[in-house]
Amino acid sequence: MVKKGKTSITYTSNVERVKYTLSELTRAALRDVGKYLTKEFRLAYYGHFKKRRGKVGKFTQYWVRKKDCDLQVGL
């Protein structure tokens, strides 16, 4: 708090809020990349077969870890 004459000017820091926003935006981007990779894998895998049967599409998953801030794709 800085006092200047009769008026007082208060400065507030939004550093923590900005850090949180950036981490959430990063997680959202990783989620979108995971969705895209799994979708492309499923299309490429099932593109080789006439019938789209099997469990490969169901077993293809992705995880975005919050603490490590990384993406894991499981096939």
Protein Blocks (a to p, Z undefined) as FASTA:
>chain_A
ZZehjbccddddfklmmmmmmmmmmmmmmmmmmmmmmmmmmmmmmmmpmbdcdjklmmpc
cdddfklopadddZZ
